[in-house]
Amino acid sequence: MVGEGWGLVYRRVLEEAARLLREAGVEAPRVEAPRNFRYGEASFSVFELARRLGRNPAELARDIAGRIRVGGLISGVEAVGGYINFRVDWRRYASLIVSTILSESERYGSADLGVGKHVLIEHTSVNPNKPLHVGHARNVCLGDTLNRLLTFLGYRVTVLNYIDDSGAQMADVVLGFTELGYSMEPPEGVRFDEYCGDTVYVKVSAMVDEDPGLAEKRRRIAKAIESGEAPYYQINKKVVDRVLGDQLRTCWRIGARYDILNMESDILRLDLWSEVFERLRERGAVYLAEEGAKKGCWLLDLSGHPRLSKEGDEVLVKSDGATTYVARDIAYAAWKLGGVRRDFTYRLWGRNPDGTEILVTDRDGDLRRPIGEVDLSINVIDVRQTRPQEIVRYALKLLGLPHERYIHYGYEVVALSVSDAVKLGYRPRGGEQMVHMSGRRGLYVKADTLLDMLREKAAEETRERHPDWSQEKVESVAEKIAVGALRYALVKPDPDKLIVLDTGEIMRLEGNTGPYLQYSYARACRILEKAETSPSWEVDGDVGEAEKNLLRMLASFPDAVEEAGRNLSPKTLANYAYKLASEFNNFYERVPVLHAPEGVREFRLGVVESFRIVLGNAMRILGIPVLEEM
């Protein structure tokens, strides 16, 4: 496994150059990649050393270079201005790159960066009264990609999904089933989560807004759910379980997995808040308002925060004794960081498609799963929750907990292209560049609906290309193309950038798209399938520029993975994968592989196989299904 730099292969070049410099009398030289590889594969700047010695940089560089005796991977050294540049023996270097990738295969690029460290990642967290829409899908894809990335880097990752199974949104649905005559069974062909969200919840909410009597019933039902009172608690639990099952099937379709489902009702019954509240009181971090509009409320003192102090203190407990969402989030965050004595019990909820267990909190559960020490708690929540999340983080600091380990991974919302909005029946206004989704206007797209649209488009094109394929094969490939297109489109931008989804753009086989990566992978598979000889890492002849460019990209994969992991940046890896695929296609267009001379052919097949391995590893981290044919 590799742990730093460009991985084992490129690190050897840097280490060898550094050793040669030390032998020439330079203490602790810092060797780096050059800005332009036409000068070599490694470079050392003498400017700082020249300043300390009072020497001319160009003269000092020539002096040092003249004392260097090359050997091994380094084949030449050259002084250019104030730099010493190192060239490699490309036959040896190329062979080393390919042999390393072929031997490490799916482990290539992994690292021990996170060995011994534990990370919690909470994502999805959709209220269990509706299906997932495309905005939720961005949350799922970002959270799942972070899980895959950090796991690849050696971290132990526990994936959480916070289920808000109490409150008015659930009381509306239960009210519909218990008081307003809605059947617990959806119409034929309609999923339960869609039925609850699009029919029961929408219609009951509208009725409650118009009828104070229903509003009072909803309040009583919400209170009964929180206190565990029959029959509302039991009915709510059935609704949550069924909706959650449908929601997770959507998440599994996208490629996500989970370890623990944390029910808000169990957080309330475990009463984590009372323990946290007492500690905040002991530390003088909360106070009781004795006058004004917030009289009788307990507030968190934000006067010590450089920014939040300007916006006023935060209510944690209302005058009627009810806790706010922020208060419950503080208690939950404290549990994540080991800041409370109480802990949940669990039962087995089910299994992920990969066979791993999914546990759910349950006050009557007989399983225990202590979280233990956490090195990082990542919470994937949209940017509209930035203020509440910063309040949670500050409260953790006031509690004396390691608040710097609590990360709000914010992301922007998803909008629709005008063309896609029109397909949904929207009439665009003049000059509109995008359409923000709105449940009130009926403009939101379920994640499954979008995936179905993408799959059908992919299936049409696949049938045209492969009229001999069975319907089953067409559908299987089309589904993977759809998932790859959506996942890549949702993770390739910076998280804080708004996404305007355009189904036509994200399905293109050319350009920066998921299908382009899948096509490039399948192209490599096709080349290897047609070959009549086996790939080799032994170089026969010179290594051309197109090969060098691709080999450099392959050697840099461990660095790209590590950079993405350190910065929690799926975008970094997405950019790498796109550049790698582009470099491969450029290589294949310029360099014959199958028709190359014997000896040369086998090595170039080794380069193609190395590309297939590396792009495949990158795609699996991004959650993009690999395809050998498309």
C-alpha positions in Angstrom: 0.0 0.0 0.0 1.1 3.6 -0.6 0.8 6.4 1.8 2.1 9.7 0.3 3.3 11.5 -2.8 2.4 10.0 -6.2 2.4 6.5 -4.7 5.2 4.0 -4.6 6.2 4.4 -8.2 6.6 8.2 -8.5 7.8 8.4 -4.9 10.8 6.3 -5.9 11.7 8.9 -8.6 11.5 11.7 -6.0 13.4 9.7 -3.4 16.1 8.8 -5.8 16.6 12.4 -7.0 16.7 13.5 -3.3 19.3 10.9 -2.6 21.5 12.0 -5.5 21.2 15.6 -4.2 22.3 14.6 -0.7 25.3 12.7 -2.1 26.2 15.9 -3.9 26.2 17.8 -0.6 22.6 19.2 -0.4 21.0 18.8 3.0 17.3 17.8 3.2 16.5 18.7 -0.4 12.8 19.1 -1.4 12.2 17.5 -4.7 8.9 18.1 -6.5 7.2 17.5 -9.8 8.1 20.1 -12.4 5.5 22.4 -13.8 6.3 21.2 -17.3 7.4 17.6 -17.9 9.5 18.6 -20.9 12.2 19.5 -18.4 12.0 16.0 -16.7 10.1 14.1 -14.2 11.4 15.7 -11.0 12.8 19.1 -10.1 14.8 20.9 -7.3 14.8 24.6 -6.8 18.1 26.0 -5.5 16.8 29.6 -4.9 16.3 29.2 -1.1 19.7 27.5 -0.8 21.3 30.2 -2.9 19.9 32.9 -0.8 21.3 31.3 2.4 24.7 30.8 0.8 24.8 34.2 -1.0 25.3 32.4 -4.3 24.0 33.1 -7.8 21.1 30.5 -8.3 22.1 29.6 -11.8 25.7 29.1 -10.9 24.9 27.1 -7.8 22.5 24.8 -9.8 25.3 24.1 -12.4 27.7 23.4 -9.5 25.5 20.9 -7.8 24.4 19.3 -11.1 28.0 18.7 -12.0 28.6 16.7 -8.8 25.6 14.4 -9.4 26.2 10.8 -10.6 23.0 9.3 -12.0 21.9 5.7 -11.9 18.8 3.6 -11.3 15.6 5.3 -12.5 17.3 8.6 -13.0 19.1 8.8 -16.3 20.0 12.4 -16.6 20.3 15.7 -14.7 20.3 19.2 -16.1 20.7 22.7 -14.5 18.2 25.3 -16.0 18.3 28.7 -14.4 17.9 28.1 -10.7 16.5 24.6 -11.1 18.0 21.1 -11.2 15.8 18.8 -13.4 16.0 15.0 -13.4 15.1 12.8 -16.3 14.2 9.2 -16.0 15.2 6.0 -17.8 11.7 5.7 -19.4 12.1 2.0 -20.3 12.7 1.2 -16.6 10.2 3.7 -15.3 7.4 2.6 -17.7 8.0 -1.0 -16.8 7.8 -0.2 -13.1 4.6 1.8 -13.5 2.8 -1.0 -15.4 4.2 -3.9 -13.3 3.1 -2.1 -10.1 -0.5 -1.5 -11.4 -0.8 -5.1 -12.8 0.4 -6.6 -9.5 -1.7 -4.4 -7.2 -4.8 -4.4 -9.4 -7.9 -3.3 -7.4 -5.6 -2.3 -4.5 -3.7 0.1 -6.6 -4.1 3.7 -5.2 -5.3 2.5 -1.8 -3.4 3.7 1.3 -2.9 3.4 5.0 -3.8 7.0 5.5 -6.8 6.2 7.7 -5.7 3.0 9.3 -6.7 3.0 13.0 -9.0 6.0 12.5 -12.8 5.9 12.7 -15.1 8.2 10.7 -18.9 8.6 11.0 -20.7 9.8 7.9 -24.4 10.8 8.2 -26.2 11.2 4.9 -29.6 10.9 3.2 -31.7 11.7 6.3 -35.0 12.2 4.4 -38.2 12.4 6.4 -39.9 9.0 6.2 -43.2 10.4 4.7 -42.2 10.8 1.0 -40.0 9.4 -1.8 -36.5 10.8 -2.5 -36.2 13.6 -5.0 -33.2 14.6 -7.0 -31.9 17.0 -4.4 -31.9 14.1 -1.9 -30.0 12.1 -4.5 -27.2 14.6 -4.4 -26.9 14.1 -0.7 -26.9 10.3 -1.1 -24.2 10.4 -3.9 -21.9 12.8 -2.0 -22.2 10.9 1.3 -21.7 7.5 -0.4 -18.8 8.6 -2.4 -17.1 10.0 0.8 -17.7 6.6 2.4 -16.1 4.7 -0.6 -13.2 7.2 -0.8 -12.3 7.1 2.9 -12.7 3.3 3.1 -10.3 3.0 0.1 -7.8 5.1 2.1 -8.0 2.7 5.1 -10.5 4.4 7.4 -13.1 2.5 9.3 -16.3 4.2 8.2 -19.7 3.9 9.9 -22.6 5.2 7.8 -25.6 6.7 9.6 -29.0 7.7 8.3 -31.0 10.0 10.6 -34.7 9.2 10.4 -37.0 11.9 11.6 -39.9 9.7 12.5 -41.8 12.2 14.7 -43.1 15.7 14.4 -45.9 17.3 12.3 -44.9 15.8 9.0 -45.5 12.3 10.4 -48.6 13.3 12.3 -50.2 14.5 9.1 -49.8 11.1 7.5 -51.0 9.2 10.6 -54.0 11.7 10.9 -54.9 10.8 7.3 -54.8 7.0 8.0 -56.6 7.1 11.4 -59.1 10.0 11.2 -59.7 10.9 7.5 -60.3 7.6 5.9 -57.2 7.1 3.8 -56.4 3.5 3.2 -53.1 2.1 4.4 -52.7 0.4 1.0 -51.7 2.5 -2.0 -53.4 2.2 -5.4 -52.1 -0.6 -7.6 -48.8 0.2 -9.2 -48.0 3.0 -6.7 -45.2 2.7 -4.2 -46.0 3.4 -0.6 -43.6 6.2 -0.2 -45.0 8.0 -3.3 -48.6 7.4 -2.0 -47.7 8.9 1.4 -45.8 11.9 0.1 -47.8 12.8 -3.1 -51.3 12.0 -1.8 -51.8 11.6 1.9 -49.3 14.1 3.2 -50.1 16.8 0.6 -53.9 16.6 0.9 -53.9 16.3 4.7 -51.6 19.2 5.1 -53.8 21.4 3.0 -56.9 20.3 5.1 -55.1 21.0 8.4 -54.2 24.5 7.2 -57.9 25.2 6.6 -59.4 23.5 9.8 -58.3 24.4 13.3 -59.9 21.3 14.6 -57.8 19.1 12.5 -54.7 21.1 13.5 -55.5 20.3 17.1 -55.9 16.6 16.3 -52.5 16.7 14.5 -50.9 18.3 17.6 -52.3 15.5 19.8 -51.2 12.8 17.4 -47.7 14.3 17.2 -47.5 14.3 21.0 -48.7 10.7 21.2 -46.1 9.5 18.7 -43.3 11.1 20.7 -44.6 9.6 24.0 -45.1 6.1 22.5 -48.9 6.2 23.1 -51.1 3.6 21.4 -52.4 3.3 18.7 -50.7 6.2 17.1 -47.2 5.2 18.0 -47.6 1.7 16.5 -49.3 3.0 13.3 -46.6 5.6 12.9 -43.9 2.9 13.3 -45.5 0.8 10.5 -45.7 3.8 8.2 -42.1 4.7 8.8 -40.9 1.2 8.3 -42.7 0.8 4.9 -41.7 4.3 3.6 -38.1 3.7 4.8 -38.0 0.4 2.9 -39.0 2.1 -0.3 -36.6 5.0 0.3 -33.6 2.6 0.9 -34.5 0.7 -2.3 -34.0 4.0 -4.2 -30.7 4.6 -2.3 -29.5 1.0 -3.1 -30.4 1.6 -6.7 -28.0 4.6 -6.7 -25.4 2.4 -5.0 -25.4 3.5 -1.4 -25.2 1.4 1.7 -25.8 2.0 5.4 -24.8 0.7 8.8 -27.1 2.4 11.3 -30.6 4.0 11.1 -31.0 6.4 14.0 -34.7 7.0 14.8 -35.4 10.5 16.2 -38.1 8.9 18.4 -35.5 6.8 20.0 -33.2 9.8 20.5 -36.1 11.5 22.3 -36.9 8.5 24.5 -33.3 8.0 25.4 -33.4 11.6 26.5 -29.9 12.5 25.5 -30.9 16.1 25.7 -31.4 16.2 29.5 -27.8 15.1 30.1 -26.5 17.6 27.5 -28.7 20.4 28.9 -27.4 19.9 32.4 -23.8 20.1 31.2 -24.6 23.3 29.3 -26.2 24.8 32.4 -23.2 23.8 34.6 -20.9 25.6 32.1 -23.1 28.7 32.0 -23.7 28.2 28.3 -27.5 28.5 28.5 -29.8 30.9 30.3 -33.6 31.3 30.9 -35.1 34.4 29.3 -37.1 36.4 31.9 -38.6 39.0 29.6 -39.4 39.8 26.0 -40.8 37.7 23.2 -38.7 34.7 24.3 -39.7 34.8 28.0 -39.7 31.4 29.6 -37.4 29.9 26.9 -33.9 28.5 27.5 -31.4 30.0 25.0 -27.8 29.1 24.0 -25.5 32.0 24.7 -23.8 32.8 21.4 -22.1 36.0 22.6 -18.6 34.3 22.3 -19.0 33.4 18.7 -17.5 35.9 16.2 -20.3 35.6 13.7 -23.3 34.0 15.3 -23.3 36.6 18.1 -24.5 39.2 15.7 -27.6 37.2 14.9 -28.9 36.7 18.4 -28.9 33.8 20.8 -30.6 30.5 19.9 -33.7 29.0 21.5 -33.1 25.4 22.7 -36.1 24.9 24.9 -39.4 26.6 24.3 -41.5 28.1 27.0 -43.8 25.0 27.0 -40.8 22.8 27.7 -40.5 21.4 24.1 -37.0 21.1 22.6 -36.2 22.6 19.3 -34.6 20.8 16.4 -31.3 22.5 17.1 -31.3 21.2 20.7 -32.0 17.7 19.5 -29.2 18.0 16.9 -26.8 19.1 19.7 -27.6 16.1 21.8 -27.2 13.8 18.8 -23.9 15.3 17.8 -22.7 14.9 21.4 -23.5 11.2 21.2 -21.6 10.9 18.0 -18.5 12.3 19.7 -18.8 10.2 22.8 -20.0 13.1 24.9 -22.9 11.3 26.7 -23.1 8.3 29.0 -26.3 6.9 27.5 -26.3 4.7 24.4 -28.8 3.1 22.1 -29.9 -0.5 21.7 -30.5 -1.9 18.3 -32.3 -4.5 16.3 -31.4 -5.9 12.9 -33.4 -3.9 10.3 -32.2 -5.7 7.2 -29.2 -6.1 4.9 -27.6 -4.0 2.2 -27.3 -5.5 -1.3 -23.7 -6.4 -0.4 -25.0 -8.6 2.5 -23.8 -6.3 5.3 -26.1 -5.7 8.2 -28.3 -2.6 8.8 -29.1 -1.9 12.4 -31.9 0.4 13.6 -32.2 2.0 17.0 -34.9 0.3 19.1 -35.7 0.8 22.8 -36.6 -2.9 23.0 -33.6 -4.0 20.9 -31.2 -6.7 22.2 -28.1 -5.6 20.2 -25.5 -3.1 21.3 -23.1 -1.3 19.0 -20.9 1.2 20.9 -19.6 3.8 18.4 -16.3 4.2 20.3 -13.8 7.0 19.6 -14.5 9.0 16.5 -11.8 10.9 14.6 -14.2 12.6 12.3 -18.0 13.1 12.2 -19.1 14.2 8.7 -22.7 15.4 8.3 -23.9 15.8 4.7 -26.6 18.4 5.0 -27.6 21.1 2.5 -26.2 24.7 2.8 -29.6 26.0 4.0 -28.7 24.4 7.4 -25.4 26.2 7.7 -26.4 28.4 10.6 -28.0 25.5 12.7 -25.0 23.3 12.0 -22.6 26.1 13.1 -24.6 26.4 16.3 -24.3 22.7 16.9 -20.6 22.9 16.4 -20.3 25.8 18.8 -22.4 24.1 21.4 -20.0 21.1 21.2 -17.1 23.4 21.9 -19.0 24.9 24.9 -19.5 21.3 26.1 -15.7 20.7 26.0 -16.0 18.2 23.2 -13.7 18.0 20.2 -15.8 20.2 18.0 -13.2 20.4 15.3 -14.0 16.8 14.5 -17.6 17.7 13.7 -17.8 18.6 10.0 -20.9 20.1 8.2 -20.4 18.9 4.6 -22.7 21.5 3.0 -24.0 21.2 -0.6 -26.1 23.4 -2.8 -29.5 22.5 -4.2 -30.4 21.0 -7.6 -32.3 22.9 -10.3 -33.8 21.7 -13.6 -32.9 22.7 -17.1 -35.8 24.4 -18.8 -36.1 21.6 -21.4 -36.5 19.0 -18.7 -39.0 21.2 -16.8 -41.1 21.5 -19.9 -41.2 17.7 -20.2 -42.8 17.8 -16.7 -45.5 20.2 -17.9 -43.9 23.5 -16.8 -44.5 26.6 -18.9 -41.3 28.6 -18.8 -41.2 32.3 -18.4 -39.2 34.4 -20.8 -35.4 34.4 -20.3 -35.4 31.6 -17.7 -32.0 29.7 -17.6 -33.1 27.2 -15.0 -36.1 26.2 -13.0 -35.8 25.7 -9.3 -37.7 22.7 -8.0 -40.8 23.5 -6.0 -43.2 21.1 -4.4 -45.8 23.8 -4.3 -45.7 24.2 -8.1 -45.5 20.5 -8.6 -42.0 20.9 -10.0 -39.8 18.3 -8.3 -38.4 15.1 -9.7 -38.3 11.9 -7.8 -34.9 10.2 -8.0 -36.4 7.1 -9.4 -38.4 9.0 -12.0 -35.2 10.7 -13.3 -33.3 7.3 -13.2 -36.1 5.8 -15.3 -35.9 8.6 -17.8 -32.2 8.2 -18.1 -32.5 4.4 -18.4 -35.0 4.6 -21.1 -32.9 7.0 -23.1 -29.8 4.8 -22.6 -31.9 1.7 -23.6 -33.0 3.3 -26.9 -29.4 4.1 -27.9 -28.1 0.7 -26.7 -30.7 -1.1 -28.9 -29.6 0.9 -31.9 -26.0 0.0 -31.3 -26.6 -3.7 -30.4 -29.8 -5.0 -32.2 -28.6 -8.5 -31.4 -28.7 -8.0 -27.6 -31.5 -9.5 -25.5 -33.9 -7.2 -23.8 -32.6 -8.3 -20.4 -29.0 -7.3 -21.4 -30.1 -4.0 -22.8 -32.0 -3.1 -19.6 -29.1 -4.1 -17.4 -26.6 -2.0 -19.3 -29.0 0.9 -19.6 -29.6 0.9 -15.8 -25.9 1.1 -15.2 -25.5 3.9 -17.7 -28.3 5.8 -16.0 -26.8 5.4 -12.5 -23.4 6.4 -13.7 -24.7 9.5 -15.5 -26.6 10.7 -12.4 -23.9 10.0 -9.9 -21.2 11.6 -11.9 -23.3 14.7 -12.6 -24.1 15.1 -8.9 -20.5 14.7 -7.5 -18.3 16.3 -10.2 -19.0 20.0 -9.3 -17.9 21.7 -6.1 -20.5 20.8 -3.4 -21.3 24.5 -2.8 -22.2 25.0 -6.5 -25.8 24.8 -7.6 -26.4 22.0 -10.1 -28.7 22.5 -13.2 -29.5 19.0 -14.3 -30.0 18.5 -18.0 -30.7 14.9 -18.9 -29.4 15.4 -22.5 -26.1 16.8 -21.3 -25.3 14.2 -18.6 -26.0 11.3 -21.0 -23.5 12.3 -23.6 -20.8 9.9 -24.6 -18.4 12.7 -25.3 -17.3 15.2 -22.7 -17.2 15.3 -18.9 -19.9 12.8 -18.2 -20.3 9.4 -16.4 -21.2 7.6 -19.7 -17.9 8.9 -21.2 -16.0 7.2 -18.4 -18.0 4.0 -18.9 -17.4 4.2 -22.7 -13.6 4.6 -22.2 -13.5 1.7 -19.8 -15.5 -0.5 -22.2 -13.2 0.6 -25.0 -10.2 -0.7 -23.1 -12.0 -4.0 -22.4 -12.8 -4.4 -26.1 -9.1 -3.9 -27.1 -8.0 -6.5 -24.5 -10.7 -8.9 -25.7 -9.5 -8.6 -29.3 -5.8 -9.1 -28.4 -4.3 -12.5 -29.2 -1.4 -12.0 -26.8 -1.2 -11.2 -23.1 -0.3 -7.8 -21.6 3.2 -7.3 -20.4 5.2 -4.8 -18.4 8.4 -5.5 -20.3 9.3 -2.5 -22.6 10.5 -3.3 -26.1 11.8 -0.2 -27.8 11.3 3.5 -27.0 8.4 4.9 -25.0 6.6 7.6 -27.1 5.1 10.9 -25.8 1.5 9.6 -25.9 2.5 6.6 -23.8 4.5 8.9 -21.4 1.5 11.2 -20.9 -0.8 8.3 -20.1 1.7 6.6 -17.9 2.2 9.8 -15.9 -1.5 10.0 -15.3 -1.6 6.3 -14.2 1.3 6.9 -11.8 -0.5 9.9 -10.3 -3.7 8.0 -9.3 -2.6 7.4 -5.6 -1.9 11.1 -5.3 -5.3 12.1 -6.7 -7.0 9.7 -4.3 -5.1 10.9 -1.3 -5.8 14.6 -2.2 -9.5 13.8 -2.6 -9.5 12.1 0.8 -7.6 14.8 2.7 -9.9 17.5 1.3 -13.1 15.4 1.3 -13.4 16.3 -2.4 -15.1 13.8 -4.7 -14.7 16.5 -7.4 -10.9 16.0 -7.3 -11.3 12.3 -8.2 -14.0 13.0 -10.8 -11.7 15.5 -12.5 -8.9 13.0 -12.4 -11.0 10.2 -13.9 -12.1 12.5 -16.8 -8.6 13.6 -17.6 -7.4 10.0 -17.4 -10.1 8.8 -19.8 -9.3 11.7 -22.2 -5.6 10.8 -22.1 -6.3 7.2 -22.8 -8.5 8.0 -25.8 -5.8 10.4 -27.1 -3.2 7.6 -26.6 -5.3 5.1 -28.5 -6.0 7.5 -31.4 -2.3 8.2 -31.8 -0.6 4.9 -31.0 -1.4 1.5 -32.6 -1.9 -1.2 -30.0 -3.3 -4.4 -31.6 -1.4 -3.8 -34.8 1.9 -2.8 -33.2 5.0 -5.0 -33.8 5.5 -8.0 -31.6 7.1 -7.0 -28.3 5.8 -3.5 -28.5 2.2 -4.8 -28.8 2.4 -6.7 -25.5 3.7 -3.7 -23.6 1.0 -1.4 -25.0 -1.5 -4.0 -24.0 0.0 -3.8 -20.5 -0.6 0.0 -20.6 -4.2 -0.5 -21.7 -4.8 -3.1 -19.0 -3.2 -0.7 -16.4 -5.6 2.0 -17.6 -8.6 -0.3 -17.3 -7.5 -1.1 -13.7 -7.0 2.5 -12.6 -10.1 3.9 -14.2 -12.1 1.0 -12.8 -10.7 1.8 -9.3 -11.6 5.5 -9.7 -15.1 4.7 -11.0 -15.8 2.3 -8.1 -14.9 5.0 -5.6 -17.2 7.4 -7.4 -19.9 4.7 -7.5 -20.1 4.6 -11.3 -20.8 1.1 -12.5 -18.2 -0.3 -14.8 -19.2 -1.8 -18.1 -17.3 -4.1 -20.3 -19.7 -3.5 -23.2 -22.0 -0.6 -24.0 
